[in-house]
Amino acid sequence: MKHSKCILPGMVLAVGFAMPQTTIANPDFTKQTGKTCLYCHVGTWTSGKYTEAGQYFKEHRTFKGYVPKLPPKST
């Protein structure tokens, strides 16, 4: 019976470590990059939707090399 108390927590930990890790938005990135949350995220930083800049940062973990597209000129 002693060992059964350890089996369930051990299984939960094992499954947690085995699952693929996902990236979760972190407000500390504002300190790192000097950008606001809305620079990278559409809506709130928990929405999971990214702007073009946010997608670049997600893939590269830096804005180095990022060149924002210019908005179309109005006539």
C-alpha positions as CSV (number, residue, x, y, z in Angstrom):
1,M,0.0,0.0,0.0
2,K,2.9,2.4,0.6
3,H,4.0,2.2,-3.0
4,S,0.5,3.0,-4.4
5,K,0.7,6.5,-2.8
6,C,3.8,7.2,-5.0
7,I,2.6,5.6,-8.2
8,L,-0.1,8.2,-9.2
9,P,2.0,11.3,-8.6
10,G,4.9,9.7,-10.4
11,M,2.7,8.8,-13.3
12,V,1.3,12.4,-13.5
13,L,4.8,13.8,-13.5
14,A,6.0,11.3,-16.1
15,V,3.1,12.2,-18.4
16,G,3.7,15.9,-17.9
17,F,7.3,15.7,-18.9
18,A,6.5,13.4,-21.9
19,M,4.0,15.8,-23.4
20,P,5.2,18.2,-26.0
21,Q,6.0,21.6,-24.6
22,T,4.2,24.6,-26.0
23,T,5.3,28.2,-26.0
24,I,3.2,30.4,-23.7
25,A,3.3,34.1,-24.0
26,N,5.3,35.8,-21.3
27,P,4.9,39.5,-20.3
28,D,8.6,39.5,-19.4
29,F,9.3,39.6,-23.1
30,T,8.2,43.2,-23.0
31,K,11.2,43.9,-20.7
32,Q,13.5,41.9,-23.0
33,T,12.4,43.5,-26.3
34,G,11.1,46.9,-25.2
35,K,7.9,46.2,-27.2
36,T,4.3,46.2,-25.9
37,C,2.3,43.0,-25.8
38,L,0.2,44.3,-28.8
39,Y,3.3,44.5,-30.9
40,C,3.3,40.7,-31.1
41,H,-0.2,39.7,-30.1
42,V,-3.6,40.3,-31.6
43,G,-5.9,41.1,-28.7
44,T,-4.4,40.1,-25.4
45,W,-1.1,38.3,-24.9
46,T,-3.1,35.1,-24.0
47,S,-5.1,35.1,-27.2
48,G,-2.6,32.8,-29.0
49,K,-2.9,35.0,-32.2
50,Y,0.2,36.7,-33.4
51,T,1.0,39.7,-35.6
52,E,3.7,39.4,-38.2
53,A,6.2,40.6,-35.7
54,G,5.0,38.1,-33.1
55,Q,5.2,35.2,-35.5
56,Y,8.8,36.2,-36.3
57,F,9.7,36.5,-32.6
58,K,8.1,33.1,-31.9
59,E,10.2,31.4,-34.6
60,H,13.5,33.2,-34.0
61,R,13.3,34.3,-30.3
62,T,14.7,37.7,-31.4
63,F,13.7,40.6,-33.5
64,K,17.2,40.7,-35.0
65,G,16.8,40.6,-38.8
66,Y,13.1,41.4,-38.6
67,V,12.0,44.0,-41.2
68,P,8.4,45.1,-40.8
69,K,6.4,45.4,-44.0
70,L,5.4,48.9,-44.8
71,P,1.7,49.7,-45.0
72,P,0.3,50.3,-48.5
73,K,0.5,54.0,-49.5
74,S,-2.9,55.7,-49.7
75,T,-3.5,57.8,-52.8
